Amino acid sequence: MGGLLGSMLALPCFVLAGLCLPLFPLSVGVNRLLQRQPTRAGDRLAQPGTKALVLVTLPLVGVTLLAAGRWLAADDGGWLVRGFALWGGLTSLLYAFRLLSARDGQIWIGQLYTSALALVWVGVAHDVPPLLPALGLALSLLPLWFLLDGLTRRFGIARTGLYPGLALRMPRFAALFIVAVLVAVAVPFSPGFFAIADLAFGGVGANALLTLLPLSLAWLLWTWAGINLLAGIVFGEPRVDLDYADLDGRAVLGHAGGMMCLALFGLVLVERML
Amino acid sequence: MTTASAKPLAEQLGRDLTLYDAADQLFGTRIGETLNELLIKGLMDFFDEGQSVWRMPGRQQGLFRAWANIARRNRRLRMRGLDVAAILDRADEPEAMIDLVMTRLGVPEQHWMRYVTVELSRLHGWAGFVRWRAQAVHYYWQQRNPADLTDYLAVRLVLALALLEDAGRRLRRDLRWPALLDFAAAHPRECLLRRELNAGTVLPDFAHRIEVALDAGEPAGLDALYLDYEREKITREARTRARRVETMAAAAGMGRDALLGRDDETLHQVIDGVYAAKAHEGMLWTRSLERAHLRWLLAQIDAAAAADAPGAAPAGPMAGGMPQGPGDAVQALFCIDVRSERLRRHLEAVGDYETFGIAGFFGIPIAFVEFGKGHETALCPAVVTPKHVAVEMPHSHAKHAESLFELAHEVVHDLKNTVLAPYVTVEAVGLLFGFDMVGKTFAPRAYNTWRQRLETRKPPARLLFDKLSEADALELVANLQDEMVLRAVERHFAVKREQLTSPMIRELRETALENRKGQTELARRFGLDAAGEAVFIRSLQVEYRVNPDQARIQLEHLAKIGFRPQRQAQLVGAALRGIGLTGGFGRTVLVVGHGSTSENNPYESALDCGACGGDHGLVNARIFAAMANRPEVRKLLKEQGVDIPAATRFIPALHDTTTDEIRLADLDELPPALLRRIDRICEDLTAAGRLTAAERCQALGETGISGPDAAARRVKRHALDWTQVRPEWGLSKNASFVIGRRELTQRVNLDGRAFLHSYDYRVDPKGRLLETILTGPLIVAQWINLEHFFSVVDNEAFGSGSKVYHNVVGRFGVVTGNLSDLRTGLPAQTMLRGHAPYHQPMRLITVIEAPLALVEALLAKLYKPRELVHNGWIRLVVLDPETGRAQVYDPEHREGGAWRPQPIRLPAWAERHNMQAPS
């Protein structure tokens, strides 16, 4: 297809993709879903497993819709994609900035998800295949998601400042938590990092400013927010009035195994980049 | 509920909480944090002592005014919404500003004192520093940039008011004193829930519900939630208490069933009893540690005395007297510092050494001007203000040529310290820092040796500590003035020295000093008119400072230099009598000061000699030795009853407590015949140092040490390694202070935990010498002990936390990270091994060997030591040689006789030659 009609048909596809690779204000829905509290017993949408599934499947749906939109627009939809890329970059920065003040774990991860996945649009504008970056960024959040769920089950809520100093009381959990946060904020050698590098290398040749500015600024803000999260949960003086129970060996192996799988996925991304 | 937020706000406001603390707890603002951040930035700017490149302007006006001038124009404050300028415009004086802010905040006047106390305690490190600065009237930076607590408080309160007003606008609430109290009274349950939530003490699973309820703002919902919350909190607290009691009971051998078999009332009593005891637990452990150490120490002294009794094997070469005769033995005076104990013990074991403990400034309080430095350093305990100056003078006055290395070093550091240069020169000079880092990190010993070769060594210098006669002082000043006249003439008229005569120079000097008037020979010879001559003379007076006022100041300064022979004899005599060394002198007496060596260590002075004001003790040792070697001083000493034989030589030395190396000084002043003997002494000192290093390596937890040689190499590496956070343990683990003969402890391994001050009560019938010890060294030792005590019981609050995160600020202090309260106390690496305390928190156990009546009389006379002993800051034990009892003072039973006697054996007295009471 192509032409004006193609572009017109591509627009709804891109908008629908903007729900999955969230663009503000379409991102509200995803964030609501990730922050959903159980309204009744057996509320499946509020289950952590369901939410994790959403975290992984939404990017796939989004990438599919993107591909459909691009096929419909063909070569005439460049202006449309560039507009969405700008929208994606601004959304990413907005949520990265909001992330700095987030204290609740579910809000934190929802906003990081939005900020990260919105960056995929920046790569799309420069013909970077979106699948692996989108998956890399989304999957990087999973270890942290499950650890935050662990905190919710232990303390009733996953939030900074309520039970600081876990490094002293739950050292195994804290060690995994640090790694999970670092992976989530895409520190070098995590899949998220390679995903960002993929987006950056793919786009820098076409437009260095529009590619690097949102990527680097968002990345900087994530790291800052990650440090805030660690400072409010892992470090500090622990409370004496709470009961602490560290992860047992099986749980440690499970989490560590998941992270190893992510590392392998990172290798796939590296191979793609090379 | 037992959390702090459960107490009524009205009770805590102004007592534990400031208004912004209350606002933070009630409404989740972060005013306190922001206030501290803004204040610290201002304080760092103002108090900077040369670290900043761009210095804060107007600092000479004082802290408040200088800060106010900047704050009025500070756009960042305005962008934050803080209208500081409007507040500052209302008052100029800090006192008026404090009054204005307190009134505007609505704090009732009867609460002001307490409120101010709470404010000052919020950043106690900075507040303490400002207080110290205000009292240090002679401190250069205080004279230049004055500051006091009134300034500090005014700045803090202005910022607090601005932040509270801004927060009040945003929250649409009145955050002043009456409004907050009204809010707390009208909504006590909401108030508690808010405080629990924002103070971080909330039950985590309630946090979300409380937030939702507070957002909804329905009183009924809040009340219901409060009741739920209160019930749950109390239940969980009870469960936690029960579990703890169960754990304790299990540890005490009581099973769960046996515990549950008790009735409720008994269980309640147990729980209450346990929690009541918990409040005093710290002191209980402290007393326990003290008692154990005291018993051990007295038992060791007793056992040593038993072993020393007739028929027992001798402890060492010097035990029980001096078997080789007084001339053969080497006597050594060491600082009382706990680190000297190990070295003394090993030195006594390896050879014929008799050691003495004395405050490390050797009784010579001086202000020292080092060669090449423009300031005086007080080398004496902080309780003493030195009245005399000693100056270091190089042997020759050859012009100091800077090496190429030093020039490069200076250029590189200048570039580093400017604002923009680092950005443009990093590629060019960054690599140099890289070499430096690699060398310091991977091969510190070799790299430092190489660096030392490149650096220009300090020229050999001698110490000027003799009082100048008036004629000498006048001549010195005249010579200096003539030098200035010559320079001025050369610069103004390009006239060289060979064209001038001495009378011409004298004439110019006297004219500038206003001792003569009229045309000078210079003007006549070089055709200078009256106006030109007048300008030149004025230049001499103003620019070259050849004027009557300056001459008077120079003479005053010169008058402070040195000691007269009588004073020298008095100081040396007092020091020797104080340690009981009034006769039986050996041919060699070492005077060993101490200091430390470490790299990249802002706490270096904490490892140096406390008696020398936190500096190295070598200068005092050199002066003491030089004085004691003077024939005229010895003659005067003989008149005082201290007869030092002509063959006796006092030799100064420095004990490096990090490497345990002992370096003798001023050897060039020794007669050649002594040099062979010196070689043997050096060998002995090296051996003792290595044995000490081996012992210290064990304490440091070093592994892979095959012997004393390897230990010596390891500690040397620590001294030069810039990554080493614990070059030595310093005075950590200090526990006791023994004032008495060395024989008391000579056979005892005190493990480097005791201050040892030699004292012989028999030469001190009136207690004058003991009085000096009690009012000087004991006070300093007690300071050191308490500094360690508090630093270990709460390292974050009273110590300075981990060194790893420390940064030097303004060249005067240390902060954690880039911005924090000024850290006080000692770092975790000095106090803790891992998370466990290395230093044991004990009050100083002070053992005095003297008759009880003498000690009691002195305590009755001396306020400070008496307060320390009676109020339990010092645990005092008197070993009464006349009754053969150890009298332990118990401050808790002062009314009914506080002394608890117990029998103890003391070593026999070794008679000294010429032992006499002071005249």
Contacts between the chains, C-beta under 8 A, distances in Angstrom:
chain1	res1	chain2	res2	distance
A	37	B	208	7.6
A	104	B	208	7.9
A	155	B	204	4.0
A	155	B	205	6.5
A	156	B	203	7.6
A	156	B	204	5.2
A	156	B	205	2.2
A	156	B	206	7.4
A	156	B	207	7.8
A	157	B	204	5.0
A	157	B	205	6.0
A	157	B	207	5.3
A	157	B	208	5.6
A	159	B	204	7.0
A	159	B	207	6.1
A	161	B	200	5.3
A	162	B	200	6.4
A	162	B	202	6.7
A	162	B	204	4.4
A	162	B	207	5.9
A	163	B	204	5.9
A	164	B	200	7.5
A	237	B	796	8.0
A	239	B	200	7.7
A	239	B	201	7.5
A	241	B	3	7.9
A	241	B	201	7.7
A	241	B	236	7.3
A	241	B	237	6.9
A	241	B	240	6.2
A	242	B	204	7.3
A	243	B	240	7.8
